[in-house]
Amino acid sequence: MCSAKRDGGHDHDVREYAITDAGLVIGEPLAVHGIVKTASGRRDRVRDLLRHVGLSPQHAARYPHQMSGGQRQRVGIARALAMEPALII
C-alpha cells in the first residue's frame, strides 16, 4: 500500500503545494541549488520564467486553486526550466 493511502489518502506534497503560491514553487529550486542568491534576483527570474511559458508575472502571486489546469502545467514547466536543464522529458 502506498504511503498516501496509509495516511488517510492525503498526499503531503500536494497539500504543501496547494498552500504555496506559484512564485515560491518556481523560485524554491533557484534558492535550494544556489542558482540565484538574492530574493530580488529570484523574483526577477521567476517573472522571466512565467513570461517564457506564456503567463503574466502576476501569476506568481496566485495559488493553484486560482489557476486553470493549463496554467498549473505551465507553472510546472517554468519550475523545470528554472534549473536550466539540457533536456526536459
Secondary structure, DSSP 8 states (H G I E B T S, - for coil): --HHHHTTT--HHHHHHHTS-HHHHHHHHHHHTTSS-SHHHHHHHHHHHHHHTT--GGGGG--GGGS-HHHHHHHHHHHHHHT--S---
